[in-house]
Amino acid sequence: KVLKLCPARGEQTWALNIKRGILSVLQTAQASTARAVVEEVDVLGICPTRYQQKGPVLVKTRDLNLCSHHYSGFPSVQSVVLP
C-alpha cells in the first residue's frame, strides 16, 4: 500500500496526478475469498472495490459514482481496462 508520494521540488501537478492514477490502478487489497468487496482509499476517495478471481487473473472493479470523500484536484483521473 502506498501511503505517501514524495514529489520532486517543482514537479508539475499534472505529472503527480498521473502517478497517483497509476498507483490507484495498481493498488490491490488482499481478499480472503475468490469474490470480495472491500473499501479502498486512494486518489479517487474511499471506494467500494470488488475483486473476483477468474483463474489466474484477479479482476478489480470499481463504480466511481459510489466513491465518497473525493479528493479535489484529480477530476480527470479515471481508469479503463482495455481488451
PyMOL Python script that loads the backbone (N, CA, C, O; Angstrom):
from pymol import cmd

cmd.read_pdbstr("""\
ATOM      1  N   LYS A   1       0.848  -1.176   0.000  1.00  0.00           N
ATOM      2  CA  LYS A   1       0.000   0.000   0.000  1.00  0.00           C
ATOM      3  C   LYS A   1       0.892   1.236   0.000  1.00  0.00           C
ATOM      4  O   LYS A   1       1.838   1.338   0.782  1.00  0.00           O
ATOM      5  N   VAL A   2       0.582   2.152  -0.871  1.00  0.00           N
ATOM      6  CA  VAL A   2       1.332   3.402  -0.950  1.00  0.00           C
ATOM      7  C   VAL A   2       0.669   4.403  -0.020  1.00  0.00           C
ATOM      8  O   VAL A   2      -0.502   4.740  -0.193  1.00  0.00           O
ATOM      9  N   LEU A   3       1.409   4.871   0.956  1.00  0.00           N
ATOM     10  CA  LEU A   3       0.857   5.804   1.928  1.00  0.00           C
ATOM     11  C   LEU A   3       1.138   7.254   1.581  1.00  0.00           C
ATOM     12  O   LEU A   3       0.420   8.150   2.024  1.00  0.00           O
ATOM     13  N   LYS A   4       2.184   7.496   0.787  1.00  0.00           N
ATOM     14  CA  LYS A   4       2.585   8.872   0.546  1.00  0.00           C
ATOM     15  C   LYS A   4       3.413   8.957  -0.730  1.00  0.00           C
ATOM     16  O   LYS A   4       4.191   8.053  -1.035  1.00  0.00           O
ATOM     17  N   LEU A   5       3.243  10.042  -1.468  1.00  0.00           N
ATOM     18  CA  LEU A   5       4.103  10.333  -2.617  1.00  0.00           C
ATOM     19  C   LEU A   5       5.097  11.409  -2.207  1.00  0.00           C
ATOM     20  O   LEU A   5       4.774  12.303  -1.425  1.00  0.00           O
ATOM     21  N   CYS A   6       6.285  11.316  -2.732  1.00  0.00           N
ATOM     22  CA  CYS A   6       7.321  12.309  -2.436  1.00  0.00           C
ATOM     23  C   CYS A   6       7.751  12.960  -3.748  1.00  0.00           C
ATOM     24  O   CYS A   6       8.736  12.543  -4.358  1.00  0.00           O
ATOM     25  N   PRO A   7       7.015  13.976  -4.181  1.00  0.00           N
ATOM     26  CA  PRO A   7       7.331  14.598  -5.469  1.00  0.00           C
ATOM     27  C   PRO A   7       8.630  15.398  -5.404  1.00  0.00           C
ATOM     28  O   PRO A   7       9.041  15.876  -4.346  1.00  0.00           O
ATOM     29  N   ALA A   8       9.251  15.524  -6.556  1.00  0.00           N
ATOM     30  CA  ALA A   8      10.441  16.368  -6.670  1.00  0.00           C
ATOM     31  C   ALA A   8      10.016  17.823  -6.544  1.00  0.00           C
ATOM     32  O   ALA A   8       8.895  18.187  -6.900  1.00  0.00           O
ATOM     33  N   ARG A   9      10.903  18.631  -6.046  1.00  0.00           N
ATOM     34  CA  ARG A   9      10.605  20.056  -5.912  1.00  0.00           C
ATOM     35  C   ARG A   9      10.294  20.631  -7.291  1.00  0.00           C
ATOM     36  O   ARG A   9      11.067  20.447  -8.231  1.00  0.00           O
ATOM     37  N   GLY A  10       9.178  21.316  -7.410  1.00  0.00           N
ATOM     38  CA  GLY A  10       8.794  21.915  -8.678  1.00  0.00           C
ATOM     39  C   GLY A  10       8.112  20.967  -9.649  1.00  0.00           C
ATOM     40  O   GLY A  10       7.855  21.332 -10.796  1.00  0.00           O
ATOM     41  N   GLU A  11       7.814  19.733  -9.193  1.00  0.00           N
ATOM     42  CA  GLU A  11       7.144  18.778 -10.088  1.00  0.00           C
ATOM     43  C   GLU A  11       5.766  19.303 -10.472  1.00  0.00           C
ATOM     44  O   GLU A  11       5.028  19.809  -9.627  1.00  0.00           O
ATOM     45  N   GLN A  12       5.431  19.182 -11.731  1.00  0.00           N
ATOM     46  CA  GLN A  12       4.154  19.664 -12.247  1.00  0.00           C
ATOM     47  C   GLN A  12       2.991  18.874 -11.636  1.00  0.00           C
ATOM     48  O   GLN A  12       3.099  17.666 -11.424  1.00  0.00           O
ATOM     49  N   THR A  13       1.885  19.561 -11.357  1.00  0.00           N
ATOM     50  CA  THR A  13       0.709  18.920 -10.770  1.00  0.00           C
ATOM     51  C   THR A  13       0.179  17.822 -11.671  1.00  0.00           C
ATOM     52  O   THR A  13      -0.213  16.764 -11.179  1.00  0.00           O
ATOM     53  N   TRP A  14       0.155  18.045 -12.981  1.00  0.00           N
ATOM     54  CA  TRP A  14      -0.383  17.032 -13.893  1.00  0.00           C
ATOM     55  C   TRP A  14       0.447  15.754 -13.831  1.00  0.00           C
ATOM     56  O   TRP A  14      -0.107  14.658 -13.920  1.00  0.00           O
ATOM     57  N   ALA A  15       1.769  15.876 -13.680  1.00  0.00           N
ATOM     58  CA  ALA A  15       2.630  14.693 -13.615  1.00  0.00           C
ATOM     59  C   ALA A  15       2.374  13.917 -12.327  1.00  0.00           C
ATOM     60  O   ALA A  15       2.338  12.686 -12.334  1.00  0.00           O
ATOM     61  N   LEU A  16       2.199  14.630 -11.237  1.00  0.00           N
ATOM     62  CA  LEU A  16       1.899  13.987  -9.960  1.00  0.00           C
ATOM     63  C   LEU A  16       0.541  13.292 -10.012  1.00  0.00           C
ATOM     64  O   LEU A  16       0.380  12.200  -9.466  1.00  0.00           O
ATOM     65  N   ASN A  17      -0.430  13.917 -10.662  1.00  0.00           N
ATOM     66  CA  ASN A  17      -1.758  13.307 -10.798  1.00  0.00           C
ATOM     67  C   ASN A  17      -1.703  12.015 -11.617  1.00  0.00           C
ATOM     68  O   ASN A  17      -2.393  11.048 -11.293  1.00  0.00           O
ATOM     69  N   ILE A  18      -0.900  11.991 -12.659  1.00  0.00           N
ATOM     70  CA  ILE A  18      -0.750  10.765 -13.458  1.00  0.00           C
ATOM     71  C   ILE A  18      -0.145   9.661 -12.603  1.00  0.00           C
ATOM     72  O   ILE A  18      -0.589   8.515 -12.666  1.00  0.00           O
ATOM     73  N   LYS A  19       0.854   9.991 -11.812  1.00  0.00           N
ATOM     74  CA  LYS A  19       1.466   8.999 -10.921  1.00  0.00           C
ATOM     75  C   LYS A  19       0.446   8.472  -9.916  1.00  0.00           C
ATOM     76  O   LYS A  19       0.407   7.272  -9.644  1.00  0.00           O
ATOM     77  N   ARG A  20      -0.379   9.359  -9.363  1.00  0.00           N
ATOM     78  CA  ARG A  20      -1.421   8.929  -8.425  1.00  0.00           C
ATOM     79  C   ARG A  20      -2.412   7.991  -9.108  1.00  0.00           C
ATOM     80  O   ARG A  20      -2.822   6.985  -8.529  1.00  0.00           O
ATOM     81  N   GLY A  21      -2.791   8.318 -10.327  1.00  0.00           N
ATOM     82  CA  GLY A  21      -3.728   7.474 -11.069  1.00  0.00           C
ATOM     83  C   GLY A  21      -3.167   6.088 -11.336  1.00  0.00           C
ATOM     84  O   GLY A  21      -3.874   5.091 -11.197  1.00  0.00           O
ATOM     85  N   ILE A  22      -1.903   6.022 -11.716  1.00  0.00           N
ATOM     86  CA  ILE A  22      -1.263   4.725 -11.967  1.00  0.00           C
ATOM     87  C   ILE A  22      -1.207   3.910 -10.687  1.00  0.00           C
ATOM     88  O   ILE A  22      -1.511   2.717 -10.699  1.00  0.00           O
ATOM     89  N   LEU A  23      -0.825   4.536  -9.590  1.00  0.00           N
ATOM     90  CA  LEU A  23      -0.770   3.824  -8.312  1.00  0.00           C
ATOM     91  C   LEU A  23      -2.146   3.339  -7.885  1.00  0.00           C
ATOM     92  O   LEU A  23      -2.271   2.254  -7.317  1.00  0.00           O
ATOM     93  N   SER A  24      -3.181   4.131  -8.151  1.00  0.00           N
ATOM     94  CA  SER A  24      -4.545   3.735  -7.808  1.00  0.00           C
ATOM     95  C   SER A  24      -4.958   2.477  -8.554  1.00  0.00           C
ATOM     96  O   SER A  24      -5.584   1.584  -7.982  1.00  0.00           O
ATOM     97  N   VAL A  25      -4.607   2.408  -9.826  1.00  0.00           N
ATOM     98  CA  VAL A  25      -4.957   1.242 -10.637  1.00  0.00           C
ATOM     99  C   VAL A  25      -4.202   0.006 -10.161  1.00  0.00           C
ATOM    100  O   VAL A  25      -4.752  -1.095 -10.161  1.00  0.00           O
ATOM    101  N   LEU A  26      -2.953   0.181  -9.758  1.00  0.00           N
ATOM    102  CA  LEU A  26      -2.126  -0.952  -9.356  1.00  0.00           C
ATOM    103  C   LEU A  26      -2.396  -1.437  -7.933  1.00  0.00           C
ATOM    104  O   LEU A  26      -2.059  -2.570  -7.589  1.00  0.00           O
ATOM    105  N   GLN A  27      -3.001  -0.586  -7.109  1.00  0.00           N
ATOM    106  CA  GLN A  27      -3.259  -0.968  -5.719  1.00  0.00           C
ATOM    107  C   GLN A  27      -4.285  -2.088  -5.655  1.00  0.00           C
ATOM    108  O   GLN A  27      -5.318  -2.025  -6.321  1.00  0.00           O
ATOM    109  N   THR A  28      -4.009  -3.110  -4.860  1.00  0.00           N
ATOM    110  CA  THR A  28      -4.973  -4.181  -4.632  1.00  0.00           C
ATOM    111  C   THR A  28      -5.043  -4.479  -3.147  1.00  0.00           C
ATOM    112  O   THR A  28      -4.045  -4.393  -2.431  1.00  0.00           O
ATOM    113  N   ALA A  29      -6.241  -4.832  -2.698  1.00  0.00           N
ATOM    114  CA  ALA A  29      -6.431  -5.262  -1.319  1.00  0.00           C
ATOM    115  C   ALA A  29      -6.365  -6.779  -1.302  1.00  0.00           C
ATOM    116  O   ALA A  29      -6.824  -7.432  -2.239  1.00  0.00           O
ATOM    117  N   GLN A  30      -5.809  -7.331  -0.267  1.00  0.00           N
ATOM    118  CA  GLN A  30      -5.715  -8.785  -0.159  1.00  0.00           C
ATOM    119  C   GLN A  30      -7.088  -9.331   0.193  1.00  0.00           C
ATOM    120  O   GLN A  30      -7.570  -9.116   1.305  1.00  0.00           O
ATOM    121  N   ALA A  31      -7.716 -10.025  -0.727  1.00  0.00           N
ATOM    122  CA  ALA A  31      -9.036 -10.611  -0.497  1.00  0.00           C
ATOM    123  C   ALA A  31      -8.872 -12.030   0.037  1.00  0.00           C
ATOM    124  O   ALA A  31      -8.038 -12.793  -0.450  1.00  0.00           O
ATOM    125  N   SER A  32      -9.675 -12.376   1.040  1.00  0.00           N
ATOM    126  CA  SER A  32      -9.557 -13.702   1.640  1.00  0.00           C
ATOM    127  C   SER A  32     -10.380 -14.745   0.891  1.00  0.00           C
ATOM    128  O   SER A  32     -10.219 -15.943   1.125  1.00  0.00           O
ATOM    129  N   THR A  33     -11.259 -14.302  -0.004  1.00  0.00           N
ATOM    130  CA  THR A  33     -12.077 -15.231  -0.775  1.00  0.00           C
ATOM    131  C   THR A  33     -11.924 -14.924  -2.258  1.00  0.00           C
ATOM    132  O   THR A  33     -11.308 -13.928  -2.636  1.00  0.00           O
ATOM    133  N   ALA A  34     -12.487 -15.785  -3.085  1.00  0.00           N
ATOM    134  CA  ALA A  34     -12.406 -15.578  -4.533  1.00  0.00           C
ATOM    135  C   ALA A  34     -13.199 -14.354  -4.966  1.00  0.00           C
ATOM    136  O   ALA A  34     -12.871 -13.726  -5.974  1.00  0.00           O
ATOM    137  N   ARG A  35     -14.241 -14.009  -4.214  1.00  0.00           N
ATOM    138  CA  ARG A  35     -15.034 -12.811  -4.502  1.00  0.00           C
ATOM    139  C   ARG A  35     -15.129 -11.992  -3.225  1.00  0.00           C
ATOM    140  O   ARG A  35     -15.524 -12.507  -2.179  1.00  0.00           O
ATOM    141  N   ALA A  36     -14.773 -10.736  -3.309  1.00  0.00           N
ATOM    142  CA  ALA A  36     -14.819  -9.886  -2.125  1.00  0.00           C
ATOM    143  C   ALA A  36     -15.059  -8.445  -2.539  1.00  0.00           C
ATOM    144  O   ALA A  36     -14.634  -8.015  -3.611  1.00  0.00           O
ATOM    145  N   VAL A  37     -15.748  -7.700  -1.675  1.00  0.00           N
ATOM    146  CA  VAL A  37     -15.908  -6.262  -1.860  1.00  0.00           C
ATOM    147  C   VAL A  37     -15.263  -5.596  -0.650  1.00  0.00           C
ATOM    148  O   VAL A  37     -15.621  -5.881   0.492  1.00  0.00           O
ATOM    149  N   VAL A  38     -14.325  -4.720  -0.909  1.00  0.00           N
ATOM    150  CA  VAL A  38     -13.619  -4.016   0.157  1.00  0.00           C
ATOM    151  C   VAL A  38     -13.645  -2.525  -0.136  1.00  0.00           C
ATOM    152  O   VAL A  38     -13.872  -2.114  -1.274  1.00  0.00           O
ATOM    153  N   GLU A  39     -13.415  -1.716   0.889  1.00  0.00           N
ATOM    154  CA  GLU A  39     -13.288  -0.279   0.686  1.00  0.00           C
ATOM    155  C   GLU A  39     -11.816   0.050   0.551  1.00  0.00           C
ATOM    156  O   GLU A  39     -11.005  -0.310   1.403  1.00  0.00           O
ATOM    157  N   GLU A  40     -11.482   0.733  -0.524  1.00  0.00           N
ATOM    158  CA  GLU A  40     -10.103   1.157  -0.743  1.00  0.00           C
ATOM    159  C   GLU A  40     -10.029   2.672  -0.688  1.00  0.00           C
ATOM    160  O   GLU A  40     -10.929   3.368  -1.158  1.00  0.00           O
ATOM    161  N   VAL A  41      -8.963   3.166  -0.118  1.00  0.00           N
ATOM    162  CA  VAL A  41      -8.715   4.602  -0.057  1.00  0.00           C
ATOM    163  C   VAL A  41      -7.563   4.898  -1.004  1.00  0.00           C
ATOM    164  O   VAL A  41      -6.476   4.333  -0.883  1.00  0.00           O
ATOM    165  N   ASP A  42      -7.820   5.793  -1.946  1.00  0.00           N
ATOM    166  CA  ASP A  42      -6.770   6.208  -2.868  1.00  0.00           C
ATOM    167  C   ASP A  42      -7.095   7.591  -3.393  1.00  0.00           C
ATOM    168  O   ASP A  42      -7.909   8.306  -2.809  1.00  0.00           O
ATOM    169  N   VAL A  43      -6.473   7.966  -4.475  1.00  0.00           N
ATOM    170  CA  VAL A  43      -6.638   9.306  -5.031  1.00  0.00           C
ATOM    171  C   VAL A  43      -8.085   9.596  -5.424  1.00  0.00           C
ATOM    172  O   VAL A  43      -8.471  10.762  -5.511  1.00  0.00           O
ATOM    173  N   LEU A  44      -8.887   8.571  -5.662  1.00  0.00           N
ATOM    174  CA  LEU A  44     -10.282   8.754  -6.057  1.00  0.00           C
ATOM    175  C   LEU A  44     -11.208   8.910  -4.866  1.00  0.00           C
ATOM    176  O   LEU A  44     -12.387   9.213  -5.049  1.00  0.00           O
ATOM    177  N   GLY A  45     -10.721   8.716  -3.665  1.00  0.00           N
ATOM    178  CA  GLY A  45     -11.526   8.808  -2.454  1.00  0.00           C
ATOM    179  C   GLY A  45     -11.634   7.450  -1.789  1.00  0.00           C
ATOM    180  O   GLY A  45     -10.750   6.606  -1.936  1.00  0.00           O
ATOM    181  N   ILE A  46     -12.717   7.240  -1.056  1.00  0.00           N
ATOM    182  CA  ILE A  46     -12.996   5.952  -0.425  1.00  0.00           C
ATOM    183  C   ILE A  46     -13.997   5.249  -1.320  1.00  0.00           C
ATOM    184  O   ILE A  46     -15.133   5.700  -1.465  1.00  0.00           O
ATOM    185  N   CYS A  47     -13.578   4.143  -1.922  1.00  0.00           N
ATOM    186  CA  CYS A  47     -14.389   3.498  -2.951  1.00  0.00           C
ATOM    187  C   CYS A  47     -14.627   2.022  -2.648  1.00  0.00           C
ATOM    188  O   CYS A  47     -13.687   1.297  -2.323  1.00  0.00           O
ATOM    189  N   PRO A  48     -15.901   1.567  -2.754  1.00  0.00           N
ATOM    190  CA  PRO A  48     -16.130   0.127  -2.678  1.00  0.00           C
ATOM    191  C   PRO A  48     -15.537  -0.512  -3.934  1.00  0.00           C
ATOM    192  O   PRO A  48     -15.817  -0.090  -5.056  1.00  0.00           O
ATOM    193  N   THR A  49     -14.724  -1.526  -3.722  1.00  0.00           N
ATOM    194  CA  THR A  49     -13.994  -2.158  -4.816  1.00  0.00           C
ATOM    195  C   THR A  49     -14.230  -3.655  -4.775  1.00  0.00           C
ATOM    196  O   THR A  49     -14.059  -4.290  -3.734  1.00  0.00           O
ATOM    197  N   ARG A  50     -14.620  -4.212  -5.897  1.00  0.00           N
ATOM    198  CA  ARG A  50     -14.901  -5.652  -5.980  1.00  0.00           C
ATOM    199  C   ARG A  50     -13.720  -6.365  -6.617  1.00  0.00           C
ATOM    200  O   ARG A  50     -13.175  -5.927  -7.631  1.00  0.00           O
ATOM    201  N   TYR A  51     -13.343  -7.466  -6.001  1.00  0.00           N
ATOM    202  CA  TYR A  51     -12.298  -8.336  -6.535  1.00  0.00           C
ATOM    203  C   TYR A  51     -12.913  -9.680  -6.860  1.00  0.00           C
ATOM    204  O   TYR A  51     -13.664 -10.240  -6.061  1.00  0.00           O
ATOM    205  N   GLN A  52     -12.593 -10.194  -8.033  1.00  0.00           N
ATOM    206  CA  GLN A  52     -13.045 -11.519  -8.447  1.00  0.00           C
ATOM    207  C   GLN A  52     -11.849 -12.276  -9.009  1.00  0.00           C
ATOM    208  O   GLN A  52     -11.117 -11.767  -9.857  1.00  0.00           O
ATOM    209  N   GLN A  53     -11.667 -13.486  -8.527  1.00  0.00           N
ATOM    210  CA  GLN A  53     -10.605 -14.345  -9.043  1.00  0.00           C
ATOM    211  C   GLN A  53     -11.176 -15.147 -10.195  1.00  0.00           C
ATOM    212  O   GLN A  53     -12.120 -15.915 -10.009  1.00  0.00           O
ATOM    213  N   LYS A  54     -10.618 -14.978 -11.375  1.00  0.00           N
ATOM    214  CA  LYS A  54     -11.047 -15.724 -12.563  1.00  0.00           C
ATOM    215  C   LYS A  54      -9.838 -16.470 -13.089  1.00  0.00           C
ATOM    216  O   LYS A  54      -9.084 -15.964 -13.921  1.00  0.00           O
ATOM    217  N   GLY A  55      -9.669 -17.687 -12.585  1.00  0.00           N
ATOM    218  CA  GLY A  55      -8.475 -18.448 -12.934  1.00  0.00           C
ATOM    219  C   GLY A  55      -7.262 -17.741 -12.372  1.00  0.00           C
ATOM    220  O   GLY A  55      -7.252 -17.379 -11.195  1.00  0.00           O
ATOM    221  N   PRO A  56      -6.236 -17.534 -13.188  1.00  0.00           N
ATOM    222  CA  PRO A  56      -5.029 -16.863 -12.704  1.00  0.00           C
ATOM    223  C   PRO A  56      -5.147 -15.333 -12.696  1.00  0.00           C
ATOM    224  O   PRO A  56      -4.202 -14.639 -12.320  1.00  0.00           O
ATOM    225  N   VAL A  57      -6.306 -14.811 -13.111  1.00  0.00           N
ATOM    226  CA  VAL A  57      -6.489 -13.368 -13.244  1.00  0.00           C
ATOM    227  C   VAL A  57      -7.311 -12.828 -12.074  1.00  0.00           C
ATOM    228  O   VAL A  57      -8.348 -13.393 -11.724  1.00  0.00           O
ATOM    229  N   LEU A  58      -6.848 -11.741 -11.476  1.00  0.00           N
ATOM    230  CA  LEU A  58      -7.598 -11.041 -10.440  1.00  0.00           C
ATOM    231  C   LEU A  58      -8.240  -9.823 -11.092  1.00  0.00           C
ATOM    232  O   LEU A  58      -7.541  -8.937 -11.583  1.00  0.00           O
ATOM    233  N   VAL A  59      -9.589  -9.776 -11.099  1.00  0.00           N
ATOM    234  CA  VAL A  59     -10.324  -8.688 -11.736  1.00  0.00           C
ATOM    235  C   VAL A  59     -10.737  -7.689 -10.659  1.00  0.00           C
ATOM    236  O   VAL A  59     -11.366  -8.056  -9.667  1.00  0.00           O
ATOM    237  N   LYS A  60     -10.380  -6.430 -10.863  1.00  0.00           N
ATOM    238  CA  LYS A  60     -10.698  -5.349  -9.927  1.00  0.00           C
ATOM    239  C   LYS A  60     -11.723  -4.448 -10.593  1.00  0.00           C
ATOM    240  O   LYS A  60     -11.487  -3.938 -11.688  1.00  0.00           O
ATOM    241  N   THR A  61     -12.878  -4.247  -9.928  1.00  0.00           N
ATOM    242  CA  THR A  61     -13.949  -3.425 -10.487  1.00  0.00           C
ATOM    243  C   THR A  61     -14.356  -2.381  -9.460  1.00  0.00           C
ATOM    244  O   THR A  61     -14.479  -2.675  -8.271  1.00  0.00           O
ATOM    245  N   ARG A  62     -14.563  -1.158  -9.936  1.00  0.00           N
ATOM    246  CA  ARG A  62     -14.937  -0.070  -9.035  1.00  0.00           C
ATOM    247  C   ARG A  62     -15.932   0.842  -9.747  1.00  0.00           C
ATOM    248  O   ARG A  62     -15.694   1.258 -10.881  1.00  0.00           O
ATOM    249  N   ASP A  63     -17.051   1.153  -9.082  1.00  0.00           N
ATOM    250  CA  ASP A  63     -18.007   2.127  -9.607  1.00  0.00           C
ATOM    251  C   ASP A  63     -17.634   3.478  -9.008  1.00  0.00           C
ATOM    252  O   ASP A  63     -17.866   3.720  -7.824  1.00  0.00           O
ATOM    253  N   LEU A  64     -17.061   4.349  -9.819  1.00  0.00           N
ATOM    254  CA  LEU A  64     -16.566   5.632  -9.321  1.00  0.00           C
ATOM    255  C   LEU A  64     -17.675   6.523  -8.787  1.00  0.00           C
ATOM    256  O   LEU A  64     -17.408   7.441  -8.011  1.00  0.00           O
ATOM    257  N   ASN A  65     -18.923   6.266  -9.192  1.00  0.00           N
ATOM    258  CA  ASN A  65     -20.045   7.050  -8.682  1.00  0.00           C
ATOM    259  C   ASN A  65     -20.331   6.753  -7.217  1.00  0.00           C
ATOM    260  O   ASN A  65     -21.006   7.538  -6.551  1.00  0.00           O
ATOM    261  N   LEU A  66     -19.829   5.633  -6.705  1.00  0.00           N
ATOM    262  CA  LEU A  66     -20.069   5.254  -5.314  1.00  0.00           C
ATOM    263  C   LEU A  66     -18.939   5.685  -4.383  1.00  0.00           C
ATOM    264  O   LEU A  66     -19.008   5.435  -3.180  1.00  0.00           O
ATOM    265  N   CYS A  67     -17.915   6.318  -4.910  1.00  0.00           N
ATOM    266  CA  CYS A  67     -16.795   6.764  -4.077  1.00  0.00           C
ATOM    267  C   CYS A  67     -17.223   7.956  -3.225  1.00  0.00           C
ATOM    268  O   CYS A  67     -17.956   8.832  -3.684  1.00  0.00           O
ATOM    269  N   SER A  68     -16.758   7.974  -1.985  1.00  0.00           N
ATOM    270  CA  SER A  68     -17.031   9.111  -1.105  1.00  0.00           C
ATOM    271  C   SER A  68     -15.716   9.812  -0.790  1.00  0.00           C
ATOM    272  O   SER A  68     -14.635   9.279  -1.039  1.00  0.00           O
ATOM    273  N   HIS A  69     -15.829  10.997  -0.247  1.00  0.00           N
ATOM    274  CA  HIS A  69     -14.659  11.793   0.114  1.00  0.00           C
ATOM    275  C   HIS A  69     -13.716  11.970  -1.068  1.00  0.00           C
ATOM    276  O   HIS A  69     -12.510  11.744  -0.966  1.00  0.00           O
ATOM    277  N   HIS A  70     -14.299  12.382  -2.195  1.00  0.00           N
ATOM    278  CA  HIS A  70     -13.470  12.628  -3.379  1.00  0.00           C
ATOM    279  C   HIS A  70     -12.426  13.676  -3.031  1.00  0.00           C
ATOM    280  O   HIS A  70     -12.734  14.694  -2.411  1.00  0.00           O
ATOM    281  N   TYR A  71     -11.207  13.420  -3.428  1.00  0.00           N
ATOM    282  CA  TYR A  71     -10.153  14.385  -3.204  1.00  0.00           C
ATOM    283  C   TYR A  71     -10.146  15.352  -4.372  1.00  0.00           C
ATOM    284  O   TYR A  71     -10.121  14.930  -5.528  1.00  0.00           O
ATOM    285  N   SER A  72     -10.167  16.634  -4.085  1.00  0.00           N
ATOM    286  CA  SER A  72     -10.203  17.621  -5.161  1.00  0.00           C
ATOM    287  C   SER A  72      -8.848  17.690  -5.856  1.00  0.00           C
ATOM    288  O   SER A  72      -7.813  17.343  -5.287  1.00  0.00           O
ATOM    289  N   GLY A  73      -8.889  18.140  -7.079  1.00  0.00           N
ATOM    290  CA  GLY A  73      -7.664  18.308  -7.833  1.00  0.00           C
ATOM    291  C   GLY A  73      -7.351  17.170  -8.783  1.00  0.00           C
ATOM    292  O   GLY A  73      -6.392  17.253  -9.551  1.00  0.00           O
ATOM    293  N   PHE A  74      -8.153  16.097  -8.745  1.00  0.00           N
ATOM    294  CA  PHE A  74      -7.873  14.956  -9.599  1.00  0.00           C
ATOM    295  C   PHE A  74      -9.110  14.512 -10.370  1.00  0.00           C
ATOM    296  O   PHE A  74      -9.354  13.310 -10.466  1.00  0.00           O
ATOM    297  N   PRO A  75      -9.902  15.433 -10.925  1.00  0.00           N
ATOM    298  CA  PRO A  75     -11.155  15.023 -11.556  1.00  0.00           C
ATOM    299  C   PRO A  75     -10.981  14.191 -12.815  1.00  0.00           C
ATOM    300  O   PRO A  75     -11.904  13.476 -13.205  1.00  0.00           O
ATOM    301  N   SER A  76      -9.840  14.261 -13.452  1.00  0.00           N
ATOM    302  CA  SER A  76      -9.686  13.544 -14.715  1.00  0.00           C
ATOM    303  C   SER A  76      -9.013  12.187 -14.552  1.00  0.00           C
ATOM    304  O   SER A  76      -8.776  11.498 -15.544  1.00  0.00           O
ATOM    305  N   VAL A  77      -8.701  11.790 -13.324  1.00  0.00           N
ATOM    306  CA  VAL A  77      -8.031  10.509 -13.111  1.00  0.00           C
ATOM    307  C   VAL A  77      -9.073   9.406 -13.073  1.00  0.00           C
ATOM    308  O   VAL A  77      -9.799   9.256 -12.090  1.00  0.00           O
ATOM    309  N   GLN A  78      -9.140   8.651 -14.133  1.00  0.00           N
ATOM    310  CA  GLN A  78     -10.026   7.501 -14.211  1.00  0.00           C
ATOM    311  C   GLN A  78      -9.295   6.409 -14.962  1.00  0.00           C
ATOM    312  O   GLN A  78      -8.391   6.678 -15.753  1.00  0.00           O
ATOM    313  N   SER A  79      -9.692   5.180 -14.709  1.00  0.00           N
ATOM    314  CA  SER A  79      -9.030   4.078 -15.399  1.00  0.00           C
ATOM    315  C   SER A  79     -10.042   3.264 -16.173  1.00  0.00           C
ATOM    316  O   SER A  79     -11.199   3.134 -15.772  1.00  0.00           O
ATOM    317  N   VAL A  80      -9.592   2.721 -17.281  1.00  0.00           N
ATOM    318  CA  VAL A  80     -10.423   1.875 -18.118  1.00  0.00           C
ATOM    319  C   VAL A  80      -9.590   0.662 -18.491  1.00  0.00           C
ATOM    320  O   VAL A  80      -8.450   0.796 -18.937  1.00  0.00           O
ATOM    321  N   VAL A  81     -10.163  -0.525 -18.308  1.00  0.00           N
ATOM    322  CA  VAL A  81      -9.464  -1.742 -18.689  1.00  0.00           C
ATOM    323  C   VAL A  81      -9.636  -1.933 -20.181  1.00  0.00           C
ATOM    324  O   VAL A  81     -10.757  -1.945 -20.690  1.00  0.00           O
ATOM    325  N   LEU A  82      -8.530  -2.083 -20.876  1.00  0.00           N
ATOM    326  CA  LEU A  82      -8.571  -2.277 -22.316  1.00  0.00           C
ATOM    327  C   LEU A  82      -8.543  -3.760 -22.639  1.00  0.00           C
ATOM    328  O   LEU A  82      -7.935  -4.538 -21.905  1.00  0.00           O
ATOM    329  N   PRO A  83      -9.198  -4.170 -23.739  1.00  0.00           N
ATOM    330  CA  PRO A  83      -9.205  -5.596 -24.110  1.00  0.00           C
ATOM    331  C   PRO A  83      -7.822  -6.097 -24.480  1.00  0.00           C
ATOM    332  O   PRO A  83      -7.660  -7.270 -24.814  1.00  0.00           O
TER     333      PRO A  83
END
""", "prot")
cmd.dss("prot")
cmd.show_as("cartoon", "prot")
cmd.util.cbc("prot")
cmd.orient("prot")
